Amino acid sequence: MSGSHTPAAVRHHHNDDDRRLQLVSTAERGLPAELAGAIDGHLATFAAHVREGLLAASTAVGLEVMAEMMQAEVTDLAGPKGRHDPQRSHTRHGTEHGTVTLGGRRLPVSRPRVRTVGDEPAEATLASYATFADTDLLTEQVTARMLAGISTRKYPVALEPVGEAVEAAATSTSKSAVSRRFVTATAERLAELCARPLDECRWPIVMLDGVHLGEHLLVVALGVTDDGTKVPLGVVEGSTENAAVCARLVADLVDRGLDAERGMLFVIDGGKALAKAIRAAFGPKALIQRCRRHKERNVVGHLPEVERPLVQRKLRAAWANPDPDAALRELQALARALDKKRPGAAASLREGLADTLTVNRLGVTGSLRKTVESTNPVESMIEIVRSTTPGGSSAGSTARWRCAGPPPACSPPKPSSAASRATGSCPSCSSPSKKRPPTSPAPSSSTTVSS
């Protein structure tokens, strides 16, 4: 081979035996006999499984080391085997079958038992075994794979290779076992989300939007902290037009400590019941910004395709006007122009029109305005769940999928005096991030929000 540093004669001299993995006794290297014997044993195990892959060989060695760790803990508690100690506090009590978590599986093992000494002996817990047997490790791996889009049917083939012998003995990889574990994990996360105290953080901005997941409609609350971190606050099934649903969600947020005493900007999708519930709970301290993307879709939905681009441009030009009074006049003029031929569009535009200009009255500009003028951050967050939620899910499972992943977050924003004026506190999130597909009928950079 051209450029090789190994002479050709030497390369051709090697036979099959020379290419095999050669093990040399570590005792010959000056290690203590006991340590050398343990290392030699592990090296032999590694060599025996290396043909199945590096991970499989490492797994075989790891299982031996795990067994040694449990035996070492037994020795610490009960003393060396075969040496009677009248002062000992524990005694060996044989072994029994157990299971440990390994690479997204449960693997049967033989675990040592230890009991206390005394008039009422009791089973002692081995910390090493408890760590290896922790089912939370398995639950985390199952949840992570499911959220990555791996179905319960394909779960076994997505696991790391650990060798034929280990694979044959492994359990908890069937479709039903994976599904049960995922249901349990997501139900726990949903309960944690819906019970999380909210009085430990300042929430200058809260967004509420109705989102569709499969056949179900959920109302999702997303909060923005002073440092710009976006955190899901709660979720209920129902519509933003349903007064009982909205009142229940808002009341729950209040009970958990959401406080608008220092001012709070609510960005909502336009549901009248939602706006009413917010005003009833928080009074004049709550400022409401109607989502412009929802308003835009509602208005142009009453128009034929050929007329939509012009009206859309006029809507966005008016909303971009930093003078709220001038912007209002432009929108009212547009409504009058639509009255004659498109009365449905005109009525849709006038409904809640003043609330679409709240950010203009607050003087919010730049990337911060792009974030808070719509509920797109909620849609960006839910898009991750929508891509992995299985079709035909029940209402309960839809909510659990919604809460399965970690809360989305963004980088702290740059200082903005406008944000401080908007909420009477520190600036909110204004850092843009990776673009997502716009949710409005016509693409626009203003629909891109931080995720």
C-alpha positions as CSV (number, residue, x, y, z in Angstrom):
1,M,0.0,0.0,0.0
2,S,1.5,3.3,-1.1
3,G,2.5,5.6,1.7
4,S,2.3,2.9,4.4
5,H,4.8,3.0,7.3
6,T,4.7,-0.8,7.7
7,P,7.2,-2.8,5.4
8,A,5.4,-5.1,3.0
9,A,7.4,-8.1,4.2
10,V,6.2,-7.6,7.8
11,R,2.6,-7.1,6.7
12,H,2.5,-10.4,4.8
13,H,4.3,-12.2,7.6
14,H,1.2,-12.0,9.9
15,N,-1.0,-15.1,10.1
16,D,-4.5,-15.6,11.5
17,D,-3.2,-16.4,15.0
18,D,-1.2,-13.1,15.1
19,R,-4.3,-11.1,14.3
20,R,-6.3,-12.5,17.2
21,L,-6.8,-10.6,20.4
22,Q,-4.0,-11.7,22.7
23,L,-4.5,-11.5,26.5
24,V,-1.5,-11.2,28.8
25,S,-1.7,-12.0,32.5
26,T,-1.7,-8.8,34.6
27,A,0.1,-10.7,37.3
28,E,3.1,-10.6,35.1
29,R,2.9,-6.8,35.2
30,G,3.5,-6.6,38.9
31,L,-0.2,-6.1,40.1
32,P,-1.3,-7.8,43.3
33,A,-2.6,-11.3,42.8
34,E,-6.2,-10.6,43.8
35,L,-6.5,-7.5,41.6
36,A,-4.7,-9.1,38.7
37,G,-7.1,-12.1,38.9
38,A,-10.2,-9.8,38.7
39,I,-8.8,-7.8,35.8
40,D,-7.8,-10.9,33.9
41,G,-11.3,-12.3,34.4
42,H,-12.9,-9.1,33.0
43,L,-10.5,-9.0,30.1
44,A,-11.4,-12.6,29.2
45,T,-15.1,-11.8,29.4
46,F,-14.6,-8.8,27.1
47,A,-12.7,-10.8,24.6
48,A,-15.3,-13.5,24.5
49,H,-18.1,-11.0,23.6
50,V,-16.1,-8.6,21.5
51,R,-17.3,-10.3,18.2
52,E,-20.8,-9.1,19.1
53,G,-19.6,-5.5,19.2
54,L,-17.9,-3.2,21.6
55,L,-21.1,-2.3,23.5
56,A,-22.0,-6.0,24.0
57,A,-18.5,-6.7,25.3
58,S,-18.7,-3.7,27.6
59,T,-22.1,-4.8,28.8
60,A,-20.8,-8.3,29.7
61,V,-18.0,-6.8,31.7
62,G,-20.3,-4.3,33.3
63,L,-22.6,-7.0,34.6
64,E,-19.7,-8.7,36.3
65,V,-18.5,-5.5,37.9
66,M,-22.1,-4.9,39.1
67,A,-22.1,-8.3,40.8
68,E,-18.8,-7.5,42.4
69,M,-20.0,-4.2,43.7
70,M,-23.0,-5.9,45.4
71,Q,-20.8,-8.5,46.9
72,A,-18.4,-5.8,48.2
73,E,-21.4,-4.1,49.9
74,V,-22.4,-7.4,51.5
75,T,-18.9,-7.8,52.8
76,D,-18.9,-4.3,54.3
77,L,-22.2,-5.1,56.1
78,A,-21.7,-8.8,57.1
79,G,-17.9,-9.0,57.2
80,P,-15.7,-11.4,55.2
81,K,-17.3,-14.7,54.3
82,G,-16.3,-17.7,56.5
83,R,-15.0,-15.5,59.4
84,H,-17.3,-15.5,62.4
85,D,-17.7,-12.0,64.1
86,P,-19.8,-11.9,67.2
87,Q,-20.1,-8.1,66.9
88,R,-21.5,-8.1,63.4
89,S,-24.7,-6.3,62.8
90,H,-25.7,-8.1,59.6
91,T,-25.6,-11.6,58.3
92,R,-25.7,-13.1,54.8
93,H,-29.0,-14.6,53.8
94,G,-28.4,-16.3,50.4
95,T,-29.6,-14.9,47.1
96,E,-32.8,-14.4,45.2
97,H,-33.9,-13.4,41.7
98,G,-34.0,-9.7,40.9
99,T,-34.0,-7.4,37.9
100,V,-31.9,-4.4,36.9
101,T,-32.2,-1.7,34.2
102,L,-29.9,-2.0,31.3
103,G,-30.1,0.0,28.1
104,G,-33.8,0.4,28.1
105,R,-34.5,-3.1,29.3
106,R,-35.0,-5.1,32.5
107,L,-32.5,-7.9,32.9
108,P,-32.9,-10.7,35.4
109,V,-29.9,-11.1,37.9
110,S,-29.2,-13.0,41.0
111,R,-28.9,-10.6,43.9
112,P,-27.4,-11.3,47.4
113,R,-29.6,-10.9,50.5
114,V,-28.5,-9.5,53.9
115,R,-30.5,-9.5,57.1
116,T,-30.0,-7.6,60.4
117,V,-28.9,-9.5,63.5
118,G,-31.1,-9.4,66.6
119,D,-34.4,-10.6,68.1
120,E,-36.3,-9.3,65.1
121,P,-34.1,-9.6,62.0
122,A,-35.2,-7.7,59.0
123,E,-34.2,-7.5,55.3
124,A,-31.4,-5.0,54.7
125,T,-31.5,-2.9,51.5
126,L,-28.3,-3.0,49.4
127,A,-27.7,0.5,48.0
128,S,-25.8,-0.8,45.0
129,Y,-28.7,-3.1,43.9
130,A,-31.3,-0.4,44.6
131,T,-29.4,1.9,42.2
132,F,-29.1,-0.6,39.4
133,A,-32.8,-1.8,39.9
134,D,-34.2,1.8,39.8
135,T,-37.1,1.7,37.4
136,D,-36.9,5.5,36.9
137,L,-33.9,4.9,34.7
138,L,-36.0,2.7,32.4
139,T,-38.9,5.1,32.5
140,E,-36.7,8.0,31.3
141,Q,-35.3,6.0,28.4
142,V,-38.8,4.8,27.4
143,T,-40.1,8.4,27.5
144,A,-37.2,9.8,25.6
145,R,-37.5,7.2,22.8
146,M,-41.3,7.7,22.5
147,L,-40.9,11.5,22.3
148,A,-38.3,11.0,19.5
149,G,-41.0,9.3,17.5
150,I,-40.2,5.6,18.0
151,S,-43.4,3.6,18.2
152,T,-44.1,0.9,20.9
153,R,-43.8,-1.7,18.1
154,K,-40.4,-0.5,17.0
155,Y,-39.1,0.1,20.5
156,P,-37.0,-3.2,20.8
157,V,-35.1,-2.6,17.6
158,A,-34.2,0.9,18.6
159,L,-32.3,-0.3,21.7
160,E,-28.5,-0.5,21.9
161,P,-27.0,-3.9,21.1
162,V,-26.0,-5.7,24.3
163,G,-25.2,-9.2,23.1
164,E,-27.4,-12.2,22.3
165,A,-27.4,-13.7,25.8
166,V,-28.4,-10.5,27.4
167,E,-31.0,-9.8,24.7
168,A,-32.6,-13.2,25.2
169,A,-33.0,-12.7,28.9
170,A,-34.2,-9.1,28.8
171,T,-37.8,-8.1,29.6
172,S,-40.0,-4.9,29.5
173,T,-39.5,-4.3,25.8
174,S,-42.9,-5.6,24.5
175,K,-45.4,-3.1,23.1
176,S,-47.7,-3.4,26.1
177,A,-44.9,-3.0,28.7
178,V,-43.5,0.1,26.9
179,S,-46.9,1.6,26.6
180,R,-47.8,1.0,30.3
181,R,-44.5,2.6,31.4
182,F,-45.0,5.6,29.1
183,V,-48.6,6.2,30.3
184,T,-47.4,6.1,33.9
185,A,-44.5,8.5,33.3
186,T,-46.5,11.0,31.4
187,A,-49.4,10.9,33.8
188,E,-47.0,11.8,36.6
189,R,-45.5,14.7,34.6
190,L,-49.0,16.0,33.8
191,A,-49.9,16.0,37.5
192,E,-46.6,17.8,38.3
193,L,-47.2,20.4,35.7
194,C,-50.8,21.1,36.8
195,A,-49.7,21.4,40.5
196,R,-46.5,23.4,40.1
197,P,-46.5,26.5,42.4
198,L,-46.4,29.8,40.4
199,D,-45.6,32.2,43.2
200,E,-41.9,31.5,43.1
201,C,-41.4,33.4,39.8
202,R,-42.5,36.7,38.3
203,W,-44.6,36.2,35.1
204,P,-44.8,39.4,33.2
205,I,-46.3,37.7,30.2
206,V,-48.8,34.8,30.0
207,M,-50.1,33.4,26.7
208,L,-53.2,31.3,26.4
209,D,-54.3,29.6,23.2
210,G,-56.6,26.8,22.1
211,V,-54.6,24.2,20.1
212,H,-55.8,21.1,18.2
213,L,-54.1,17.8,18.8
214,G,-55.7,15.1,16.7
215,E,-59.4,15.1,17.4
216,H,-59.1,17.1,20.6
217,L,-58.9,20.8,21.5
218,L,-56.8,21.9,24.5
219,V,-56.4,25.3,26.1
220,V,-52.7,25.8,27.0
221,A,-51.2,28.4,29.2
222,L,-47.6,29.4,28.6
223,G,-45.7,31.8,30.9
224,V,-42.7,34.0,30.3
225,T,-40.4,34.8,33.3
226,D,-38.4,38.0,33.8
227,D,-35.3,36.4,32.2
228,G,-37.2,35.4,29.1
229,T,-37.7,31.7,29.8
230,K,-40.9,30.2,28.5
231,V,-42.6,27.6,30.7
232,P,-45.9,25.8,30.2
233,L,-48.1,26.6,33.1
234,G,-51.2,24.5,32.6
235,V,-53.5,22.7,30.2
236,V,-57.2,21.8,30.2
237,E,-59.3,20.1,27.5
238,G,-61.9,22.4,25.9
239,S,-62.4,25.5,23.9
240,T,-61.4,29.1,24.6
241,E,-65.1,29.9,23.8
242,N,-66.2,27.7,26.7
243,A,-66.8,29.9,29.8
244,A,-66.5,27.1,32.3
245,V,-63.3,25.7,30.8
246,C,-61.6,29.2,30.7
247,A,-62.8,30.0,34.2
248,R,-61.4,26.7,35.5
249,L,-58.0,27.2,33.9
250,V,-57.6,30.8,35.1
251,A,-58.9,30.0,38.6
252,D,-56.3,27.2,38.8
253,L,-53.5,29.5,37.8
254,V,-54.6,32.0,40.5
255,D,-54.8,29.2,43.1
256,R,-51.3,28.2,42.3
257,G,-50.0,31.7,42.9
258,L,-50.2,33.6,39.6
259,D,-50.3,37.3,40.6
260,A,-50.9,40.3,38.3
261,E,-50.5,42.9,41.1
262,R,-47.4,44.3,39.3
263,G,-49.1,44.2,36.0
264,M,-49.3,41.3,33.5
265,L,-49.7,41.1,29.7
266,F,-52.1,38.3,28.6
267,V,-51.8,37.3,25.0
268,I,-54.8,35.3,24.0
269,D,-56.3,33.8,20.8
270,G,-59.5,35.9,20.9
271,G,-61.9,33.7,22.7
272,K,-64.5,36.0,24.4
273,A,-64.9,33.6,27.4
274,L,-61.1,33.6,27.9
275,A,-60.9,37.4,28.0
276,K,-63.8,37.6,30.4
277,A,-62.3,35.1,32.8
278,I,-59.0,36.9,32.8
279,R,-60.6,40.3,33.6
280,A,-62.8,38.8,36.3
281,A,-59.8,37.2,38.0
282,F,-57.1,39.9,37.6
283,G,-59.1,43.1,37.1
284,P,-57.4,46.2,35.5
285,K,-53.9,44.9,36.3
286,A,-54.3,42.5,33.4
287,L,-53.7,43.9,29.9
288,I,-55.0,41.8,27.0
289,Q,-53.3,41.6,23.6
290,R,-55.4,39.8,21.0
291,C,-53.4,37.5,18.8
292,R,-52.9,39.2,15.4
293,R,-52.4,36.0,13.5
294,H,-55.8,34.7,14.7
295,K,-57.5,38.0,13.9
296,E,-55.8,38.1,10.4
297,R,-57.0,34.5,9.7
298,N,-60.5,35.3,10.8
299,V,-60.8,38.4,8.6
300,V,-59.3,37.0,5.4
301,G,-61.3,33.8,5.9
302,H,-64.3,35.9,4.8
303,L,-62.7,37.0,1.6
304,P,-62.1,35.4,-1.8
305,E,-58.6,34.3,-2.5
306,V,-57.9,37.2,-4.9
307,E,-58.7,39.8,-2.3
308,R,-56.7,38.3,0.6
309,P,-53.2,39.6,-0.1
310,L,-54.2,43.3,-0.3
311,V,-56.2,43.1,3.0
312,Q,-53.5,41.2,4.7
313,R,-50.9,43.8,3.7
314,K,-53.2,46.6,5.0
315,L,-53.7,44.8,8.3
316,R,-50.0,44.3,8.9
317,A,-49.1,47.8,7.9
318,A,-51.6,49.2,10.4
319,W,-50.3,47.0,13.2
320,A,-46.7,48.0,12.4
321,N,-47.6,51.7,12.9
322,P,-46.0,52.7,16.3
323,D,-48.7,55.3,16.8
324,P,-51.7,53.4,18.3
325,D,-54.2,56.1,17.4
326,A,-53.1,56.3,13.8
327,A,-53.1,52.5,13.6
328,L,-56.6,52.4,15.0
329,R,-57.8,54.9,12.4
330,E,-56.2,52.8,9.6
331,L,-58.0,49.6,10.8
332,Q,-61.3,51.4,11.1
333,A,-60.9,52.8,7.6
334,L,-60.2,49.3,6.3
335,A,-63.4,48.0,8.1
336,R,-65.5,50.8,6.4
337,A,-64.0,49.8,3.0
338,L,-65.1,46.2,3.6
339,D,-68.6,47.1,4.8
340,K,-70.3,47.3,1.4
341,K,-69.1,44.1,-0.3
342,R,-67.6,42.1,2.5
343,P,-69.7,42.8,5.7
344,G,-68.6,39.5,7.3
345,A,-64.9,40.5,7.1
346,A,-65.7,44.0,8.4
347,A,-67.6,42.6,11.4
348,S,-64.7,40.2,12.1
349,L,-62.2,43.0,12.0
350,R,-64.2,45.3,14.4
351,E,-64.7,42.6,17.0
352,G,-62.1,43.1,19.7
353,L,-60.2,45.5,17.4
354,A,-58.8,47.7,20.2
355,D,-57.2,44.7,22.0
356,T,-55.0,44.0,18.9
357,L,-53.2,47.3,19.5
358,T,-52.3,46.8,23.2
359,V,-48.6,46.3,22.4
360,N,-48.6,49.6,20.3
361,R,-50.1,51.5,23.2
362,L,-47.3,50.0,25.5
363,G,-44.6,51.1,23.1
364,V,-43.3,47.6,22.5
365,T,-41.2,47.4,19.4
366,G,-38.6,45.1,17.6
367,S,-38.3,41.4,18.2
368,L,-40.2,41.7,21.5
369,R,-43.2,42.9,19.7
370,K,-43.0,40.0,17.2
371,T,-43.0,37.6,20.2
372,V,-45.9,39.1,22.1
373,E,-48.2,40.2,19.3
374,S,-49.4,36.6,18.8
375,T,-49.7,33.3,20.5
376,N,-47.2,31.7,18.1
377,P,-44.9,30.7,20.9
378,V,-47.6,28.4,22.2
379,E,-48.0,26.9,18.7
380,S,-44.2,26.5,18.4
381,M,-44.1,24.6,21.6
382,I,-47.1,22.4,20.8
383,E,-45.7,21.6,17.3
384,I,-43.2,19.3,18.9
385,V,-46.0,17.3,20.6
386,R,-48.2,17.4,17.5
387,S,-45.4,15.7,15.5
388,T,-45.2,12.7,18.0
389,T,-48.7,12.4,19.3
390,P,-50.3,9.2,17.9
391,G,-53.5,9.6,15.9
392,G,-56.8,8.7,17.5
393,S,-55.5,9.4,21.0
394,S,-58.0,9.8,23.8
395,A,-58.4,13.1,25.6
396,G,-56.4,11.9,28.6
397,S,-53.5,10.6,26.5
398,T,-53.5,13.8,24.4
399,A,-52.9,15.9,27.6
400,R,-50.3,13.5,28.8
401,W,-48.4,13.7,25.5
402,R,-48.6,17.5,25.7
403,C,-46.8,17.4,29.1
404,A,-44.3,14.6,28.4
405,G,-41.4,16.6,27.2
406,P,-39.3,19.2,29.2
407,P,-40.5,22.7,29.2
408,P,-39.2,24.8,26.3
409,A,-37.0,27.7,27.0
410,C,-35.1,30.4,25.2
411,S,-32.1,32.5,25.9
412,P,-32.4,35.6,28.2
413,P,-33.5,38.6,26.1
414,K,-31.7,41.9,25.6
415,P,-32.8,44.7,27.9
416,S,-35.9,46.5,26.7
417,S,-37.4,49.5,28.3
418,A,-40.6,48.8,26.4
419,A,-40.9,45.5,28.0
420,S,-40.5,47.1,31.4
421,R,-43.2,49.6,30.6
422,A,-45.5,46.8,29.4
423,T,-45.4,44.8,32.6
424,G,-43.9,47.1,35.3
425,S,-41.0,44.6,35.7
426,C,-37.9,43.2,34.0
427,P,-37.9,42.7,30.2
428,S,-39.5,39.6,28.9
429,C,-38.3,37.2,26.2
430,S,-37.1,38.9,23.0
431,S,-34.5,36.6,21.7
432,P,-35.3,35.1,18.3
433,S,-34.5,31.5,17.6
434,K,-34.8,28.9,14.8
435,K,-37.7,29.7,12.5
436,R,-40.7,27.4,12.4
437,P,-43.3,27.2,9.7
438,P,-45.8,30.1,10.0
439,T,-49.3,29.2,11.1
440,S,-51.1,32.0,9.2
441,P,-52.3,31.6,5.7
442,A,-49.7,33.8,4.2
443,P,-46.0,33.6,5.3
444,S,-44.5,36.5,7.1
445,S,-41.4,37.1,9.2
446,S,-43.7,38.4,12.0
447,T,-45.0,34.9,12.6
448,T,-41.6,33.6,13.5
449,V,-41.1,33.5,17.3
450,S,-38.6,32.1,19.7
451,S,-39.4,28.5,20.6
